[in-house]
Amino acid sequence: MSADVPPHGSSRGGAGERTPVGRRGSNWNVPNALTTLRILLVPLFGWALLHDGGASEGWRVVAFVIFAVAMVTDKIDGDLARKHDLVTDFGKIADPIADKAITGMAFIGLSIIGALWWWVTVLVLLREWSVTALRLSVMRDVVMPANQSGKIKTTLQALALGAFVLPLRELDGALDVPGEVLWWVAAAFMAAAVLLTLTSGYEFFRDAHAQRADRRSRQD
């Protein structure tokens, strides 16, 4: 899940630098196949998470496995695309959509089953989709590199969502205390992620505005 990570192969360069958009190669490559897989996993993940209103511990574990697979493939496809320069128009558009779809389903699904506060879901999703929309709108000319706070936020967010998907507070017996401890750790990670959601979102819009102003000045 790369909530603030640029699409395939576009993470080179520092903040504020103009980055080549990439070649128009074939869309048939491994990174794009993994991106497509993540998109196909979204409805399966949602169905498993919402099964029996989230009351089924077994299906919650299944949902966690699907979510973990999606996060791993996100990491793999990004690394492959950067290593082999497999930048395509499909990847540039589909990769952020896949990321937002799986995390969006996690936020909304967790709020539906009462495992996550709705205000967190609304706040985070408003920020994520607005950043994605802006990133796609400026992609014709430049690619906005991910800032460090955005990368940290993405990692904390993925860890917290994965933990909340698990039925940690439904565990009993010997697993009762460890489950409760892990839930509070996940809550702390989510709190940090929400804070970084606001700060990294501000940084992204600030840098985008600066790049647009720089582009206009070059054209004048």
URSULQUI-V204842 format. One record per residue. N is the residue number from 1. RES is the residue in one letter. PHI is phi as a letter, one per 40 degrees, with the letter a starting at -180 (none if undefined). OMEGA is omega in whole degrees, 0 to 359 (999 if undefined). D_FIRST is the distance of its C-alpha to the first C-alpha in whole Angstrom. Layout:
n=N res=RES phi=PHI omega=OMEGA d_first=D_FIRST
n=N res=RES phi=PHI omega=OMEGA d_first=D_FIRST
This chain:
n=1 res=M phi=none omega=179 d_first=0
n=2 res=S phi=b omega=186 d_first=4
n=3 res=A phi=c omega=176 d_first=6
n=4 res=D phi=b omega=181 d_first=9
n=5 res=V phi=c omega=182 d_first=8
n=6 res=P phi=c omega=179 d_first=11
n=7 res=P phi=d omega=187 d_first=11
n=8 res=H phi=d omega=170 d_first=12
n=9 res=G phi=g omega=187 d_first=15
n=10 res=S phi=b omega=185 d_first=15
n=11 res=S phi=c omega=180 d_first=14
n=12 res=R phi=c omega=176 d_first=18
n=13 res=G phi=g omega=181 d_first=20
n=14 res=G phi=c omega=181 d_first=21
n=15 res=A phi=c omega=177 d_first=20
n=16 res=G phi=g omega=180 d_first=23
n=17 res=E phi=c omega=174 d_first=23
n=18 res=R phi=c omega=183 d_first=24
n=19 res=T phi=b omega=179 d_first=21
n=20 res=P phi=d omega=181 d_first=23
n=21 res=V phi=c omega=176 d_first=21
n=22 res=G phi=h omega=183 d_first=21
n=23 res=R phi=c omega=177 d_first=23
n=24 res=R phi=b omega=181 d_first=24
n=25 res=G phi=c omega=180 d_first=24
n=26 res=S phi=c omega=177 d_first=23
n=27 res=N phi=c omega=182 d_first=20
n=28 res=W phi=c omega=177 d_first=21
n=29 res=N phi=a omega=186 d_first=19
n=30 res=V phi=c omega=179 d_first=17
n=31 res=P phi=d omega=179 d_first=13
n=32 res=N phi=c omega=177 d_first=14
n=33 res=A phi=c omega=179 d_first=15
n=34 res=L phi=c omega=176 d_first=12
n=35 res=T phi=c omega=178 d_first=10
n=36 res=T phi=c omega=178 d_first=13
n=37 res=L phi=c omega=179 d_first=13
n=38 res=R phi=c omega=179 d_first=10
n=39 res=I phi=c omega=180 d_first=12
n=40 res=L phi=c omega=180 d_first=14
n=41 res=L phi=c omega=185 d_first=13
n=42 res=V phi=d omega=180 d_first=12
n=43 res=P phi=c omega=178 d_first=16
n=44 res=L phi=c omega=178 d_first=17
n=45 res=F phi=c omega=180 d_first=14
n=46 res=G phi=c omega=181 d_first=16
n=47 res=W phi=c omega=181 d_first=19
n=48 res=A phi=c omega=182 d_first=19
n=49 res=L phi=c omega=185 d_first=18
n=50 res=L phi=c omega=181 d_first=21
n=51 res=H phi=d omega=182 d_first=23
n=52 res=D phi=f omega=179 d_first=26
n=53 res=G phi=g omega=180 d_first=25
n=54 res=G phi=g omega=183 d_first=23
n=55 res=A phi=c omega=182 d_first=26
n=56 res=S phi=c omega=181 d_first=25
n=57 res=E phi=c omega=180 d_first=24
n=58 res=G phi=c omega=180 d_first=24
n=59 res=W phi=c omega=175 d_first=22
n=60 res=R phi=c omega=177 d_first=19
n=61 res=V phi=c omega=177 d_first=19
n=62 res=V phi=c omega=179 d_first=18
n=63 res=A phi=c omega=179 d_first=16
n=64 res=F phi=c omega=180 d_first=14
n=65 res=V phi=c omega=179 d_first=14
n=66 res=I phi=c omega=179 d_first=13
n=67 res=F phi=c omega=180 d_first=10
n=68 res=A phi=c omega=177 d_first=10
n=69 res=V phi=c omega=179 d_first=10
n=70 res=A phi=c omega=180 d_first=7
n=71 res=M phi=c omega=180 d_first=5
n=72 res=V phi=c omega=180 d_first=8
n=73 res=T phi=c omega=177 d_first=8
n=74 res=D phi=c omega=178 d_first=5
n=75 res=K phi=c omega=184 d_first=7
n=76 res=I phi=c omega=184 d_first=10
n=77 res=D phi=c omega=177 d_first=10
n=78 res=G phi=c omega=179 d_first=10
n=79 res=D phi=c omega=180 d_first=12
n=80 res=L phi=c omega=182 d_first=15
n=81 res=A phi=c omega=179 d_first=15
n=82 res=R phi=c omega=183 d_first=16
n=83 res=K phi=c omega=186 d_first=18
n=84 res=H phi=b omega=178 d_first=20
n=85 res=D phi=f omega=181 d_first=20
n=86 res=L phi=c omega=182 d_first=18
n=87 res=V phi=c omega=179 d_first=18
n=88 res=T phi=b omega=177 d_first=19
n=89 res=D phi=c omega=179 d_first=19
n=90 res=F phi=c omega=181 d_first=17
n=91 res=G phi=c omega=181 d_first=14
n=92 res=K phi=c omega=182 d_first=14
n=93 res=I phi=c omega=188 d_first=14
n=94 res=A phi=c omega=184 d_first=12
n=95 res=D phi=c omega=178 d_first=9
n=96 res=P phi=c omega=178 d_first=9
n=97 res=I phi=c omega=179 d_first=10
n=98 res=A phi=c omega=180 d_first=8
n=99 res=D phi=c omega=183 d_first=5
n=100 res=K phi=c omega=181 d_first=8
n=101 res=A phi=c omega=183 d_first=10
n=102 res=I phi=c omega=179 d_first=8
n=103 res=T phi=c omega=177 d_first=7
n=104 res=G phi=c omega=178 d_first=11
n=105 res=M phi=c omega=179 d_first=12
n=106 res=A phi=c omega=180 d_first=12
n=107 res=F phi=c omega=183 d_first=13
n=108 res=I phi=c omega=180 d_first=16
n=109 res=G phi=c omega=179 d_first=17
n=110 res=L phi=c omega=178 d_first=17
n=111 res=S phi=c omega=179 d_first=19
n=112 res=I phi=c omega=182 d_first=21
n=113 res=I phi=c omega=176 d_first=22
n=114 res=G phi=g omega=181 d_first=23
n=115 res=A phi=c omega=181 d_first=20
n=116 res=L phi=a omega=183 d_first=19
n=117 res=W phi=c omega=182 d_first=21
n=118 res=W phi=c omega=182 d_first=21
n=119 res=W phi=c omega=176 d_first=21
n=120 res=V phi=c omega=180 d_first=18
n=121 res=T phi=c omega=182 d_first=16
n=122 res=V phi=c omega=182 d_first=18
n=123 res=L phi=c omega=183 d_first=18
n=124 res=V phi=c omega=183 d_first=14
n=125 res=L phi=c omega=176 d_first=14
n=126 res=L phi=c omega=179 d_first=17
n=127 res=R phi=c omega=185 d_first=15
n=128 res=E phi=c omega=184 d_first=12
n=129 res=W phi=c omega=176 d_first=14
n=130 res=S phi=c omega=177 d_first=17
n=131 res=V phi=c omega=179 d_first=15
n=132 res=T phi=c omega=180 d_first=13
n=133 res=A phi=c omega=179 d_first=17
n=134 res=L phi=c omega=180 d_first=18
n=135 res=R phi=d omega=180 d_first=16
n=136 res=L phi=c omega=183 d_first=17
n=137 res=S phi=c omega=181 d_first=20
n=138 res=V phi=c omega=187 d_first=21
n=139 res=M phi=c omega=180 d_first=19
n=140 res=R phi=c omega=185 d_first=23
n=141 res=D phi=b omega=182 d_first=24
n=142 res=V phi=a omega=174 d_first=22
n=143 res=V phi=b omega=180 d_first=18
n=144 res=M phi=c omega=179 d_first=17
n=145 res=P phi=c omega=177 d_first=15
n=146 res=A phi=c omega=175 d_first=13
n=147 res=N phi=c omega=187 d_first=15
n=148 res=Q phi=c omega=180 d_first=15
n=149 res=S phi=c omega=177 d_first=15
n=150 res=G phi=c omega=179 d_first=12
n=151 res=K phi=c omega=179 d_first=10
n=152 res=I phi=c omega=178 d_first=12
n=153 res=K phi=d omega=180 d_first=11
n=154 res=T phi=c omega=180 d_first=7
n=155 res=T phi=c omega=179 d_first=8
n=156 res=L phi=c omega=181 d_first=11
n=157 res=Q phi=c omega=180 d_first=9
n=158 res=A phi=c omega=179 d_first=7
n=159 res=L phi=c omega=181 d_first=11
n=160 res=A phi=c omega=180 d_first=13
n=161 res=L phi=c omega=179 d_first=11
n=162 res=G phi=d omega=180 d_first=12
n=163 res=A phi=c omega=179 d_first=15
n=164 res=F phi=c omega=177 d_first=16
n=165 res=V phi=c omega=178 d_first=15
n=166 res=L phi=c omega=180 d_first=18
n=167 res=P phi=c omega=187 d_first=22
n=168 res=L phi=c omega=183 d_first=22
n=169 res=R phi=c omega=178 d_first=25
n=170 res=E phi=c omega=180 d_first=27
n=171 res=L phi=c omega=179 d_first=27
n=172 res=D phi=b omega=180 d_first=31
n=173 res=G phi=g omega=182 d_first=34
n=174 res=A phi=c omega=182 d_first=32
n=175 res=L phi=c omega=184 d_first=29
n=176 res=D phi=c omega=182 d_first=30
n=177 res=V phi=c omega=177 d_first=29
n=178 res=P phi=d omega=179 d_first=26
n=179 res=G phi=c omega=179 d_first=24
n=180 res=E phi=c omega=179 d_first=26
n=181 res=V phi=c omega=180 d_first=25
n=182 res=L phi=c omega=178 d_first=21
n=183 res=W phi=c omega=179 d_first=21
n=184 res=W phi=c omega=175 d_first=22
n=185 res=V phi=c omega=178 d_first=20
n=186 res=A phi=c omega=178 d_first=17
n=187 res=A phi=c omega=178 d_first=19
n=188 res=A phi=c omega=177 d_first=19
n=189 res=F phi=c omega=181 d_first=16
n=190 res=M phi=c omega=178 d_first=15
n=191 res=A phi=c omega=178 d_first=18
n=192 res=A phi=c omega=179 d_first=17
n=193 res=A phi=c omega=179 d_first=14
n=194 res=V phi=c omega=178 d_first=16
n=195 res=L phi=c omega=179 d_first=18
n=196 res=L phi=c omega=175 d_first=16
n=197 res=T phi=d omega=181 d_first=14
n=198 res=L phi=c omega=183 d_first=18
n=199 res=T phi=c omega=180 d_first=19
n=200 res=S phi=c omega=176 d_first=16
n=201 res=G phi=c omega=177 d_first=16
n=202 res=Y phi=c omega=180 d_first=20
n=203 res=E phi=c omega=181 d_first=20
n=204 res=F phi=c omega=180 d_first=18
n=205 res=F phi=c omega=177 d_first=20
n=206 res=R phi=c omega=181 d_first=23
n=207 res=D phi=c omega=179 d_first=22
n=208 res=A phi=c omega=179 d_first=22
n=209 res=H phi=c omega=180 d_first=25
n=210 res=A phi=c omega=180 d_first=26
n=211 res=Q phi=c omega=178 d_first=25
n=212 res=R phi=c omega=178 d_first=27
n=213 res=A phi=c omega=179 d_first=30
n=214 res=D phi=c omega=180 d_first=30
n=215 res=R phi=c omega=178 d_first=30
n=216 res=R phi=c omega=181 d_first=33
n=217 res=S phi=c omega=178 d_first=35
n=218 res=R phi=c omega=181 d_first=35
n=219 res=Q phi=c omega=182 d_first=36
n=220 res=D phi=c omega=999 d_first=39
